[in-house]
Amino acid sequence: MTKKEMIVAGVMSGTSADGINVALVRMASASRRTRSGAAHASFQLLGHAEYSYPKKVRAAVQAAMNASRASVADLARLNFLLGELYADAVLATERQFRVKVALVGCHGQTLYHQGEPRRFLGRMVAATWQTGEAAIVAGKVGAPVVSDFRPADMAAGGKGAPLVPFLDYMLFHDAHVGRIVQNIGGIANLTAIPAGASANDVIAFDTGPGNMVIDAVTEKLFGQSFDRGGRIAASGKVLDKVLDKFLQGNFFQRNPPKTAGREEFGREFVSEFLRSCGRCQKQDVVATATALTAKSIALALRSYAVENSASVRKLAFREMILSGGGAKNSMLVAMLTSELPPLGLQLRFSDEFGLPSAAKEAVAFAILAHATWHQRPSSVPSATGAKRAAVLGKISYP
């Protein structure tokens, strides 16, 4: 059995629209396939870097997200501008770690995601849009680029998200320990992996807001892009009535598979959240937004992943593995930790498994790109609700 190595750059910019994450991953894939038809692959993280969007670019991205009106010319220019920024980020990361990539997996910046079909011009249509011109990235980096990952899953009847469970299963499945892998980015999502599970046994879905609402109210009230370390939340008190009101929202009552974005927890949600908080202390608003993330994750765990889901009922989940930018928010982590003992879950971090929390999603899209390059399916139908696994993405050549 021979192995072929390839260095792949994964590029991710999430729903928080705070910037670009790049991960450099050495992939080794065996030429021999298993009886299930999947080729064995292993990976090594070589390096990871983060680049903030310029302020004007971030403002333009946020204005375009889920906008009811937008200039077609500005959207076209933003697409090409983000391609330039993604390419610059990959090139800078190559220089930093002194490697040359053979392939890039670029998620792009989500401007709109509607996983459920809705009526449009006489037809029921689901839709997603990740912008950032891949041809620009390919031309500047000098390597093929896999992009636009979500539509292939939607064409197979899925919701186009979550896609990270492919990595979660690869890295965290265990013959004896059931694990909940919880990522807290702009949106929070979990992957439930029973002990001894196959990929088809995995359940994954978005649990609700991650950092998105916290960041938005912090920026609005304090002029800071995020609550560093959860310090503002730690100085406030949770407004229980406000929290209870929003936990009754439709999204939290829906059964998985389900996916969320700015359409559910963006500017309209934040405006209503601020109105509901009234004239309370500003730090109390941030504390309540932080509690909303922690409590909604706990609600998802109790309602679906631990107790009530028919396919995982009575299975022994012992660990929650935390990743994403939310893992750096000490107050959020403390709130979440207090919810875990009744569920029998021990908190761990992806860093313990050799995967830095902030690098996870970028690593995931490097791995997804590698699978696509080898024409292998990488969606997880039990996570997205698709009828079949799909080869994800489109390839742009330099």
C-alpha positions in Angstrom: 0.0 0.0 0.0 1.6 3.3 -1.1 0.8 6.7 0.2 0.7 10.0 -1.6 1.3 13.2 0.3 -0.1 16.6 -0.5 0.0 19.9 1.3 -3.4 21.5 1.3 -4.4 25.0 2.5 -7.8 25.3 4.1 -9.3 28.8 4.1 -12.3 29.7 6.3 -14.1 33.0 7.0 -17.1 32.4 9.3 -20.4 34.0 10.0 -18.9 36.4 12.4 -17.1 38.0 9.4 -14.1 38.9 11.6 -11.4 37.7 9.2 -9.7 34.8 7.5 -8.3 31.6 9.0 -5.7 29.6 7.0 -4.5 26.1 8.0 -1.7 24.2 6.2 -2.3 20.5 6.3 -0.2 17.6 5.1 -2.5 15.0 3.8 -1.4 11.4 3.3 -3.9 9.2 1.4 -3.5 5.5 0.8 -4.1 4.2 -2.7 -5.9 1.1 -1.4 -9.6 1.6 -0.6 -11.4 -0.1 2.3 -14.3 -2.5 1.8 -16.7 0.5 2.3 -15.2 2.1 -0.8 -13.5 5.0 1.2 -9.8 5.5 0.9 -7.9 5.9 4.2 -6.5 9.3 4.8 -4.5 10.9 7.6 -3.4 14.5 8.2 -0.9 16.6 10.0 -1.4 20.3 10.8 1.7 22.1 9.7 0.6 25.6 10.7 -2.2 28.0 11.2 -2.6 31.8 10.9 -5.4 34.3 11.2 -5.9 37.6 9.3 -8.4 40.3 10.3 -10.5 41.8 7.6 -9.8 45.5 7.1 -12.6 47.5 8.8 -14.2 48.7 5.6 -14.2 45.2 4.1 -15.8 43.8 7.3 -18.4 46.5 7.2 -19.1 45.7 3.5 -19.4 42.0 4.2 -21.8 42.6 7.1 -23.9 44.9 5.0 -24.2 42.3 2.3 -25.1 39.4 4.5 -28.8 38.6 4.3 -29.5 42.1 2.8 -32.9 42.8 1.5 -31.3 45.2 -1.1 -27.8 45.3 -2.5 -25.9 46.7 -5.5 -25.1 44.0 -8.0 -21.9 45.9 -9.0 -20.8 46.1 -5.3 -21.5 42.3 -4.8 -19.4 41.5 -7.9 -16.6 43.7 -6.7 -16.7 42.2 -3.2 -16.5 38.7 -4.7 -13.2 39.6 -6.5 -11.9 41.6 -3.6 -12.4 38.7 -1.2 -10.6 36.4 -3.7 -7.6 38.7 -3.6 -7.7 38.7 0.3 -7.9 34.9 0.4 -5.0 34.6 -2.0 -2.9 37.1 0.0 -3.7 35.1 3.2 -2.6 31.8 1.7 0.6 33.3 0.3 1.4 34.9 3.6 0.9 31.6 5.5 3.1 29.8 2.9 5.9 32.3 3.6 5.4 32.1 7.4 5.8 28.3 7.5 8.0 28.0 4.4 5.9 25.5 2.5 4.2 25.5 -0.9 0.7 24.2 -1.2 -0.5 21.9 -4.0 -4.2 22.5 -3.4 -6.5 25.0 -1.6 -9.9 24.4 -0.1 -11.6 27.8 0.3 -15.0 27.9 2.0 -15.7 31.6 1.1 -17.7 34.1 2.9 -21.4 33.2 3.4 -23.7 36.0 2.4 -26.9 33.9 2.5 -27.8 30.4 3.5 -31.3 29.0 3.3 -31.2 25.3 3.8 -35.0 24.8 3.8 -36.9 25.2 0.4 -39.1 28.2 0.2 -41.4 29.4 -2.6 -39.7 31.6 -5.1 -41.1 32.6 -8.6 -43.5 29.6 -8.5 -41.0 27.0 -7.3 -39.8 25.7 -4.0 -36.1 26.6 -3.8 -33.3 26.2 -1.2 -30.3 28.4 -1.7 -26.8 29.2 -0.4 -24.1 31.7 -1.5 -20.5 31.8 -0.5 -18.6 34.6 -2.1 -14.8 35.0 -2.8 -13.7 34.4 -6.4 -11.8 31.0 -6.4 -10.3 31.7 -9.9 -8.5 34.7 -8.4 -7.1 32.5 -5.5 -6.0 29.9 -8.0 -4.3 32.4 -10.3 -2.4 34.2 -7.5 -1.5 31.1 -5.4 -0.6 28.9 -8.4 -2.6 25.9 -7.2 -6.0 24.4 -7.9 -8.8 25.7 -5.6 -11.8 23.7 -4.4 -14.6 26.1 -3.5 -18.4 26.4 -3.2 -18.8 23.2 -1.1 -22.4 23.4 0.0 -24.5 23.3 -3.2 -23.7 19.7 -4.0 -25.1 18.5 -0.7 -28.2 20.6 -1.3 -28.6 19.1 -4.8 -28.7 15.7 -3.0 -31.6 16.9 -0.8 -29.5 18.1 2.2 -29.3 21.4 3.9 -25.7 22.2 2.9 -24.6 22.2 6.5 -23.0 21.2 8.7 -20.0 19.9 6.7 -17.4 19.8 9.5 -18.7 16.4 10.8 -16.5 14.7 8.2 -13.5 15.9 10.1 -15.2 15.3 13.5 -15.7 11.7 12.8 -12.2 11.2 11.3 -10.5 12.7 14.4 -12.8 12.0 17.3 -14.6 8.7 16.8 -13.6 6.1 19.4 -14.5 2.5 19.9 -15.3 2.9 23.6 -16.1 6.6 24.3 -19.2 8.4 23.0 -18.3 12.1 22.2 -20.2 15.3 21.6 -18.0 17.6 19.4 -19.2 21.2 20.0 -17.9 24.0 17.8 -18.6 27.6 18.8 -18.0 29.9 15.8 -20.4 32.6 14.7 -23.0 29.8 14.8 -22.6 26.9 17.3 -22.9 23.4 16.0 -22.5 19.9 17.5 -21.6 16.5 16.2 -22.7 13.5 18.2 -20.5 10.4 17.7 -21.6 7.3 19.6 -19.0 4.9 20.8 -18.0 2.5 18.0 -20.1 4.5 15.5 -19.8 4.3 11.8 -20.0 7.6 9.8 -23.6 6.8 9.1 -24.4 6.9 12.8 -23.3 10.5 13.3 -25.8 13.1 14.2 -24.9 16.8 13.6 -26.8 20.1 13.6 -26.6 23.7 14.4 -27.6 24.4 18.0 -28.1 28.2 17.6 -25.9 31.3 18.0 -22.3 30.9 18.9 -20.3 34.2 19.0 -22.6 36.0 16.6 -25.1 37.6 19.0 -22.4 38.2 21.7 -20.2 40.0 19.2 -23.0 42.1 17.8 -24.2 43.4 21.1 -20.7 44.0 22.3 -19.9 46.0 19.2 -23.2 47.9 19.5 -22.9 48.8 23.2 -19.1 48.9 23.8 -17.6 49.6 20.4 -15.5 46.4 20.6 -15.7 43.7 17.9 -15.9 41.0 20.6 -15.9 40.4 24.4 -12.3 39.4 24.9 -12.1 36.5 27.3 -15.7 37.1 28.3 -14.7 39.9 30.7 -17.7 42.1 30.0 -20.1 39.2 30.5 -18.4 38.3 33.7 -19.2 41.8 35.1 -22.9 41.5 34.3 -25.9 39.6 35.4 -28.1 37.4 33.2 -31.6 38.7 32.5 -33.5 35.5 33.1 -36.8 36.7 31.6 -35.1 37.8 28.4 -33.2 34.6 28.2 -36.3 32.4 28.7 -38.2 34.4 26.1 -35.6 33.8 23.4 -35.1 30.1 24.2 -38.7 29.7 23.3 -37.9 30.7 19.7 -38.9 28.5 16.8 -35.4 27.5 15.9 -34.7 26.0 19.3 -37.9 24.0 19.2 -37.2 22.4 15.7 -35.9 18.9 15.4 -32.6 18.3 13.6 -31.2 18.2 11.0 -31.2 22.0 11.1 -28.9 24.8 10.1 -28.7 28.4 11.1 -27.0 31.7 10.1 -27.5 35.4 10.0 -31.0 34.7 8.6 -31.9 33.4 12.1 -29.5 35.3 14.4 -28.4 38.3 12.4 -29.3 42.0 12.6 -33.1 41.5 13.0 -32.6 39.1 15.9 -30.1 41.3 17.6 -32.4 44.3 17.3 -35.2 42.4 18.9 -32.8 41.1 21.6 -31.7 44.7 22.5 -35.3 45.9 22.6 -36.2 43.1 25.0 -33.3 44.1 27.3 -34.7 47.6 27.6 -32.6 50.0 29.6 -30.8 47.5 31.7 -27.0 47.7 32.3 -25.0 47.2 29.1 -22.9 44.5 30.7 -26.1 42.6 31.6 -27.0 42.5 27.9 -23.6 40.9 27.0 -24.0 38.4 29.9 -27.5 37.5 28.7 -26.3 37.0 25.1 -23.5 34.8 26.4 -25.9 32.8 28.5 -28.1 32.4 25.4 -25.3 30.6 23.6 -24.5 28.4 26.6 -28.1 27.6 27.4 -29.1 26.8 23.8 -26.2 24.4 23.5 -27.4 22.7 26.7 -31.0 22.6 25.4 -29.8 20.9 22.3 -27.9 18.4 24.3 -30.8 17.5 26.6 -33.4 17.5 23.8 -31.7 15.7 21.0 -28.2 14.5 21.4 -28.4 12.9 24.9 -31.9 12.0 25.9 -34.5 12.0 23.1 -32.9 11.2 19.8 -34.1 7.7 18.9 -30.8 6.8 17.1 -28.6 7.7 20.1 -30.9 7.1 23.1 -29.2 5.4 26.0 -25.8 5.5 24.3 -22.9 6.5 26.7 -21.8 10.0 25.8 -19.0 10.8 28.2 -17.1 13.7 26.7 -17.8 17.1 25.1 -14.9 18.3 23.0 -15.0 22.1 22.5 -13.5 24.1 19.6 -13.9 27.3 17.8 -13.4 31.0 18.8 -15.9 30.6 21.7 -13.5 28.3 23.4 -11.4 31.5 24.2 -14.3 33.1 26.0 -13.8 32.1 29.6 -17.2 33.2 30.8 -19.0 31.3 28.0 -16.9 28.2 28.8 -17.8 28.5 32.5 -21.5 28.9 31.8 -21.4 25.8 29.5 -19.4 23.8 32.0 -22.0 24.4 34.7 -24.6 22.8 32.3 -22.6 19.5 31.8 -22.6 17.6 35.1 -26.4 16.6 34.9 -25.7 15.3 31.4 -22.7 13.2 32.5 -20.3 15.0 30.2 -16.7 15.9 30.8 -15.4 19.0 29.0 -12.3 18.7 26.9 -10.8 20.9 24.2 -9.8 20.0 20.6 -6.3 21.3 21.4 -5.8 18.1 23.5 -6.1 16.1 20.3 -3.6 18.2 18.4 -6.1 20.4 16.7 -6.1 24.1 18.0 -9.6 25.4 18.5 -9.2 28.3 16.2 -7.9 26.1 13.4 -10.5 23.5 13.2 -12.8 24.8 10.5 -9.9 25.8 8.2 -8.5 22.3 8.7 -11.9 20.8 7.9 -12.0 22.5 4.5 -8.5 21.4 3.7 -9.6 17.8 4.3 -12.8 18.3 2.3 -10.9 19.7 -0.6 -8.5 16.8 -0.5 -11.4 14.4 -0.7 -12.9 16.3 -3.6 -9.6 16.3 -5.5 -9.7 12.5 -5.3 -13.3 12.4 -6.3 -14.5 11.1 -3.0 -17.7 12.0 -1.2 -17.3 13.9 2.0 -20.7 15.0 3.1 -22.4 13.2 6.0 -26.0 12.6 5.0 -27.1 11.9 8.6 -25.9 15.4 9.5 -27.3 17.3 6.5 -30.4 15.3 5.8 -29.2 14.5 2.2 -30.4 11.4 0.4 -26.8 10.4 -0.4 -23.2 11.4 0.2 -21.9 13.9 -2.3 -18.5 14.9 -3.8 -18.4 18.6 -2.6 -17.3 21.7 -4.4 -16.0 23.0 -7.7 -12.4 23.2 -8.9 -10.7 26.3 -10.3 -7.3 25.8 -12.0 -4.4 28.3 -12.1 
